[in-house]
Amino acid sequence: MGEEREANFNWLWSQNLSEYEGLWVSVVDESIVAIHKRLKRVLEVTEKKHPGKRPFVLRVSRSELMTA
């Protein structure tokens, strides 16, 4: 994992993700960029807002919430 992606991963895990259960979340520059039930939509919105950036993307499931 690249340094920037690792920073986004660590930042995301420090957030309260309970409201995003079952949804896809993308993070760029330690900020949530898009949230949606469809991965394709999250990627489209992220690319539009941050062209060329590689986001950290995660589907928030109950197991992630229990380990956070």
SULNOR-V282498 format. One record per backbone hydrogen bond with DSSP energy under -0.5 kcal/mol. CO is the residue of the C=O (numbers start at 1). NH is the residue of the N-H. If there is no record, write none. Layout:
BEGIN
co;nh
CO;NH
CO;NH
END
This chain:
BEGIN
co;nh
2;6
3;7
4;8
5;9
6;10
7;11
8;12
9;13
10;14
11;14
12;15
15;17
17;20
18;21
20;23
23;60
24;36
25;58
26;33
26;34
27;56
28;31
31;28
34;26
36;24
37;39
38;42
39;43
40;44
41;45
42;46
43;47
44;48
45;49
46;50
50;53
53;55
55;57
56;27
58;25
58;60
59;61
60;22
61;64
61;65
62;66
63;67
64;68
END
